[in-house]
Amino acid sequence: MGGEAGASGAGGAGAGGVGGAGGAGASGGAGASGGVAGAGGALEVPEVSAEPPEPCEEAKSGSYFQFLDDVCKAKRSPGHVDRGQACPVVDATTTEVLPGGKTAVYRPSSEPIEVEGDALKGVIPDEVWMTVILIRRVGGVPHYRYLSNGSHEIAHQPWSTTKFLAAANAASSLRIASDYKVGLTASVKGIPLGDLVTTMHAYDNNPYSSNALGRYFHDIGGRARANDLIHELWLQRPAGETFGGNYGEAAPPLGYSFSEASGATLTVGPDTSAGPANKLSGLTLAEALKRLVLHREDGATRLPGIQWADVETLLHGAAQPEYAATPWGGMSADTAIYLQAGHDPEYIEQRSQGRWRVYSKLGLGSDGTFLDVGYACYPVLDGGQKPVPGWGREFVIAARQQTGGATWRERDRRLARAYRAVIPLILKGTL
């Protein structure tokens, strides 16, 4: 039976020029070629094979998986390090004419969410539930377009994909309880909370297990409050969706006294209740991650209490880590490479000059359900390192590969194949 732990294996490609050729990388697969700008000045996205990369020997047997756990160590990291980078994507309009003549409309968060529930039908199989949020930045204001294959409102057991929400709730609760002086930037017993966020995503048990840390963050933030975030406190989702369940292991013996480098301290009483079961839809998971990443740009949808320093720690890990040996901690350290395997990572590195970003959280059910929720920033920069208007892409995907009809290893590949079908269309602007 497969597990959720695996090697993180961040490789880190060097920054390339915008007009360079996009070679096939370790997760790129066959068929990727070409540069960024075509002869007519239009965006030219290289074609990639519909099939994800072939498995390495380690992925053909054993308990870990090629795309969920990155057992082949294909994961790349951006060539340019900047914890505070906002996605360098610029668009001139909130509309786009798609092939076939349809006009796609991107709306601000002040307008009700409208999901195009048939947009992915025929693109991915029905056995994969997928919700996509496409993001455009027009005049500095994010606008959104929501797509799915009709599965976006189905509440399900999301397994470990929810752990980033437990950490965000803990950060928010700490800030409010300390008059905004203590947050996810604090340490406990000399260990930065950001390091705990990193190991929760990297599954390296350094120094505690991911499941134990998921429970620990629930103990800090509170399970009733975690559930309230899904409803009236933040996301306004239906009553049938719930959040606050634990992750199958006891919390680590860290205690609940926190200290900041500034000298601020806070001790909280842990919430050791069972909490409501985790049952969330793909739309809820995608929307929550989108709001966290765009904390600075879309103030109207911020998680109450949380500060940008907390979000930055959630996405990148501790600013001065004690355990992590890479700047790509936090949600950047997630072992799943479904987003990366959706196209050629060398091409993404070159077109963005190393300024692409991926933040994600995997999930694997005891029944063999494979899940992932992730954000991607794939900009296109010119020779002056400025974003080319209309060419960059920014999006969130929440996906679930259902059980049945295949081995666990085949399900891992089927989910990767679904990402491989959707992401090239996003990059081309034809979805």
C-alpha positions in Angstrom: 0.0 0.0 0.0 1.4 3.4 -1.0 2.1 6.1 1.5 2.3 9.9 1.4 6.0 10.3 2.4 8.6 10.6 -0.3 11.8 12.4 -1.4 11.5 16.1 -2.2 14.5 16.1 -4.5 14.5 19.8 -5.5 16.9 20.2 -8.4 16.9 23.9 -9.3 17.4 24.8 -13.0 19.5 27.8 -14.0 17.8 30.9 -15.3 17.5 31.1 -19.1 16.7 33.7 -21.7 13.2 34.4 -22.9 13.8 33.5 -26.5 15.7 30.3 -25.8 14.7 26.9 -26.9 12.7 24.9 -24.4 14.3 21.5 -24.1 12.7 18.5 -22.5 13.5 18.3 -18.8 13.3 15.5 -16.4 9.6 16.0 -16.1 9.0 17.5 -19.5 8.6 14.4 -21.6 9.1 14.0 -25.2 8.0 16.5 -27.8 8.8 19.8 -26.2 10.5 22.2 -28.5 10.6 25.8 -29.5 11.0 29.2 -27.8 8.6 31.8 -26.4 8.2 34.4 -29.2 7.0 33.3 -32.7 7.9 35.0 -35.9 4.8 37.2 -35.7 5.4 38.3 -32.1 2.7 36.0 -30.7 3.3 33.6 -27.8 4.5 30.3 -29.1 4.1 27.5 -26.6 6.0 24.3 -27.3 4.0 21.1 -27.9 4.5 18.3 -25.3 3.5 14.7 -25.5 0.1 13.9 -24.0 1.8 11.2 -21.9 3.7 12.2 -18.8 7.3 11.2 -18.5 8.0 7.5 -18.3 8.7 6.0 -14.8 12.2 5.5 -13.5 13.0 2.1 -12.1 12.2 3.2 -8.5 8.7 4.2 -9.6 7.9 0.7 -11.0 7.9 -1.0 -7.6 7.8 -0.1 -4.0 5.4 2.0 -1.9 6.0 5.5 -3.3 4.9 7.1 -6.5 6.4 8.9 -9.5 4.2 12.1 -9.4 2.8 12.1 -5.9 6.0 11.4 -4.1 8.6 12.4 -6.8 10.3 9.1 -6.3 12.3 9.8 -9.5 13.6 13.0 -8.0 12.5 15.1 -11.0 11.3 18.1 -8.9 12.8 21.4 -10.0 13.1 24.7 -8.1 13.0 28.2 -9.7 16.3 29.7 -10.7 15.5 33.1 -9.1 15.1 33.3 -5.3 12.7 36.0 -4.0 10.4 35.1 -1.1 8.3 38.2 -1.5 7.9 38.0 -5.3 4.4 38.8 -6.6 3.6 36.9 -9.7 4.9 39.1 -12.6 1.9 38.6 -14.9 0.1 41.5 -16.5 -3.0 41.5 -18.7 -4.6 44.4 -20.5 -8.2 43.3 -20.5 -10.7 41.2 -18.5 -11.9 39.4 -21.6 -10.4 37.0 -24.1 -11.8 35.5 -27.3 -11.2 31.8 -27.4 -11.0 29.5 -30.4 -14.5 29.1 -31.7 -15.4 32.7 -31.0 -16.5 32.4 -27.3 -15.6 35.4 -25.2 -14.2 34.4 -21.8 -14.9 36.9 -19.0 -12.7 37.3 -15.9 -14.4 38.8 -12.9 -13.1 40.5 -9.7 -13.7 39.0 -6.3 -16.4 41.6 -5.7 -18.7 39.7 -8.1 -20.3 36.3 -7.4 -18.3 33.2 -8.4 -19.6 31.7 -11.7 -18.1 28.3 -12.6 -18.1 27.1 -16.2 -19.0 23.5 -15.2 -18.6 22.1 -18.7 -15.3 23.7 -19.6 -13.2 20.6 -18.8 -15.6 18.0 -20.0 -14.0 16.1 -22.8 -10.6 17.5 -21.8 -10.1 15.1 -18.9 -11.8 11.9 -18.0 -14.9 11.9 -15.7 -13.0 9.8 -13.1 -10.8 12.9 -12.4 -12.5 15.7 -10.5 -10.9 19.0 -11.3 -11.5 22.7 -10.5 -9.4 25.4 -12.2 -9.1 29.1 -11.3 -7.5 31.2 -14.0 -6.1 34.5 -12.8 -5.6 37.7 -14.7 -4.0 40.9 -13.3 -5.6 43.9 -14.9 -4.5 47.3 -13.7 -3.0 45.6 -10.6 -6.4 44.0 -9.7 -6.8 40.2 -9.9 -9.7 38.9 -11.9 -10.8 35.3 -12.0 -12.4 32.7 -14.2 -13.5 29.3 -12.8 -13.6 26.1 -14.8 -14.4 22.5 -14.0 -15.8 19.3 -15.4 -18.9 19.5 -13.3 -17.3 18.2 -10.1 -16.5 21.5 -8.4 -19.3 21.3 -5.8 -18.9 17.7 -4.8 -17.8 17.5 -1.1 -15.4 14.7 -0.5 -12.7 13.5 2.0 -9.8 15.7 1.0 -7.2 13.8 3.0 -3.9 15.6 3.5 -4.6 18.4 1.0 -6.1 20.4 3.9 -3.0 20.6 6.0 -2.1 24.0 4.6 -5.4 25.3 5.8 -4.7 24.0 9.3 -1.4 25.9 9.3 -3.1 29.1 8.0 -5.8 28.8 10.8 -3.0 28.5 13.4 -1.3 31.6 12.1 -4.5 33.6 12.1 -5.4 32.5 15.6 -2.0 33.3 17.0 -2.0 36.8 15.5 -5.4 37.6 16.9 -4.6 36.2 20.4 -1.3 38.1 20.6 -2.5 41.5 19.3 -0.8 40.6 16.0 2.7 40.2 17.6 3.1 36.4 17.2 2.3 34.3 14.2 3.7 31.6 11.9 7.0 33.5 12.0 7.5 32.4 15.7 9.4 29.5 17.1 8.5 26.8 19.6 11.2 25.2 21.7 13.8 26.8 19.4 12.2 25.3 16.2 10.8 27.8 13.7 7.1 27.1 13.0 8.1 27.7 9.3 10.3 24.6 9.5 7.4 22.6 10.8 5.3 23.8 7.8 8.2 22.7 5.5 8.4 19.2 6.9 4.7 18.9 6.9 4.8 19.3 3.1 8.1 17.6 2.4 7.3 14.4 4.3 10.9 14.2 5.5 10.1 13.6 9.2 12.5 16.3 10.1 11.9 16.5 13.0 8.3 15.2 13.1 5.8 13.4 10.8 3.5 15.3 8.5 0.4 13.8 10.0 1.5 14.7 13.5 2.2 18.3 12.5 -1.2 18.6 10.8 -2.8 17.7 14.1 -0.5 20.1 16.0 -1.6 23.1 13.8 -5.2 22.1 14.5 -4.4 22.1 18.2 -3.1 25.7 17.9 -5.7 27.2 15.7 -8.8 25.3 17.0 -11.0 22.9 15.2 -14.3 24.9 15.6 -12.6 28.0 14.2 -11.1 25.9 11.4 -14.6 24.9 10.4 -15.9 28.5 10.8 -13.3 29.5 8.1 -15.1 27.3 5.6 -18.4 29.1 6.4 -19.3 32.5 7.8 -15.8 33.6 8.9 -14.2 33.4 5.5 -15.2 31.2 2.5 -19.0 31.2 2.8 -19.2 27.6 1.6 -22.3 25.3 2.0 -23.1 23.8 5.4 -22.5 20.3 4.0 -18.7 21.1 3.9 -16.8 20.7 7.1 -13.2 21.0 8.3 -11.4 20.2 11.5 -10.6 16.5 11.5 -7.3 15.1 12.6 -4.7 13.2 10.5 -4.3 9.9 12.3 -1.3 10.6 14.6 -0.7 12.3 17.9 0.7 15.8 18.0 4.4 16.1 18.7 5.6 17.0 22.2 6.4 20.7 21.5 4.1 22.5 23.8 2.2 25.7 23.0 4.5 28.5 24.1 5.7 30.6 21.1 8.3 33.3 20.8 9.2 35.8 18.1 12.6 37.2 17.3 11.2 40.6 18.4 10.8 39.2 21.9 7.0 38.9 21.8 5.7 35.7 23.3 2.4 33.9 23.6 1.2 30.7 25.3 -2.1 29.1 24.2 -4.2 26.3 25.5 -4.4 23.5 22.9 -7.7 22.4 21.4 -7.7 18.6 21.8 -11.2 18.1 20.6 -12.0 15.6 17.8 -13.4 18.3 15.5 -15.8 17.8 12.6 -14.8 15.5 9.8 -12.9 16.9 6.8 -15.3 17.1 3.9 -14.6 19.7 1.3 -15.2 20.4 -2.4 -12.5 21.1 -5.1 -13.9 24.6 -5.4 -13.4 25.3 -1.7 -9.8 24.0 -1.7 -8.9 25.9 -4.8 -10.5 29.1 -3.6 -8.8 28.9 -0.2 -5.4 28.6 -1.7 -6.0 31.3 -4.2 -7.0 33.7 -1.5 -4.0 33.0 0.6 -1.5 33.4 -2.2 -3.1 36.7 -3.3 -3.3 38.1 0.2 -1.6 41.3 -0.8 -3.4 41.9 -4.1 -7.0 41.1 -3.1 -7.6 42.6 0.4 -11.3 41.9 0.3 -10.8 38.1 0.4 -8.0 37.9 3.1 -8.1 35.3 5.8 -9.1 37.3 8.9 -6.1 37.9 11.2 -3.3 36.4 9.1 -0.5 38.7 8.0 1.6 38.6 4.8 4.6 37.4 6.9 2.6 34.4 7.9 1.5 33.7 4.3 5.1 34.0 3.1 6.2 31.5 5.8 3.4 29.1 4.7 4.5 29.3 1.0 8.3 29.3 1.6 9.0 28.1 5.1 11.0 29.9 7.8 13.0 32.9 6.7 15.9 31.6 8.8 15.4 27.8 8.9 17.0 25.6 11.5 16.3 22.3 9.7 15.5 23.0 6.0 18.5 23.3 3.7 16.8 25.1 0.9 15.0 28.4 0.4 12.2 26.5 -1.2 10.4 25.3 2.0 6.8 25.6 3.0 4.3 24.7 0.3 7.1 25.0 -2.2 8.5 21.8 -0.7 5.5 19.6 -1.4 6.7 16.4 -3.0 3.9 16.2 -5.6 5.0 17.3 -9.1 1.6 17.1 -10.9 1.8 20.8 -11.8 5.4 20.6 -12.9 4.8 17.4 -15.0 2.0 19.2 -16.8 4.5 20.8 -19.2 8.2 21.1 -19.8 9.9 22.6 -16.8 12.9 23.8 -18.8 10.6 25.9 -21.0 8.8 27.3 -17.9 12.2 28.2 -16.4 13.4 30.0 -19.6 10.2 31.9 -20.4 10.1 33.2 -16.8 13.8 33.7 -16.3 13.5 31.6 -13.1 10.6 33.6 -11.7 8.0 30.8 -11.9 6.4 29.5 -8.7 4.5 26.4 -7.6 2.9 26.0 -4.1 1.0 22.8 -3.5 -0.3 20.2 -1.1 -0.7 16.5 -2.0 -3.2 14.0 -0.6 -3.5 10.3 -0.6 -6.4 8.4 0.8 -6.2 5.0 2.6 -8.6 3.9 -0.1 -6.2 4.8 -2.9 -7.6 8.3 -3.8 -5.0 10.6 -5.2 -5.4 14.3 -4.7 -3.6 17.6 -5.2 -4.3 21.3 -4.8 -1.7 23.8 -6.1 -1.0 27.3 -7.4 1.2 28.0 -10.3 2.8 31.3 -11.5 4.2 30.9 -15.1 5.1 34.4 -16.3 6.9 35.4 -19.5 9.5 38.1 -19.1 11.2 40.2 -21.8 14.9 41.1 -22.1 14.5 43.8 -19.5 12.9 41.3 -17.1 9.5 42.9 -17.5 6.3 40.9 -17.9 5.1 40.6 -21.5 1.4 41.7 -21.3 -1.0 38.8 -22.0 1.6 36.1 -22.2 2.0 35.0 -18.6 -0.3 32.5 -16.8 -1.4 32.3 -13.2 -3.8 29.6 -12.0 -4.9 27.2 -9.2 -5.9 23.6 -9.7 -7.6 21.3 -7.2 -7.9 17.7 -8.5 -9.0 14.2 -7.3 -8.4 10.9 -9.0 -11.1 8.5 -7.9 -10.5 5.0 -6.8 -11.3 1.8 -8.7 -10.4 0.3 -12.1 -6.7 0.7 -11.8 -3.7 0.0 -9.5 -2.5 2.8 -7.2 0.5 3.4 -9.5 -1.8 3.7 -12.5 -4.0 6.2 -10.7 -1.0 8.3 -9.9 -0.2 8.4 -13.6 -3.8 9.0 -14.6 -3.9 12.1 -12.5 -0.6 13.3 -14.0 -2.1 12.7 -17.4 -5.1 14.9 -16.6 -2.8 17.8 -15.6 -0.9 17.1 -18.9 -4.1 17.6 -20.8 -5.1 20.9 -19.1 -2.0 22.9 -18.5 -0.8 23.1 -22.1 -4.3 24.6 -22.9 -3.9 27.1 -20.1 -0.4 28.1 -21.4 -1.7 28.6 -24.9 -4.7 30.6 -23.7 -7.2 28.2 -25.5 -9.1 26.9 -22.5 
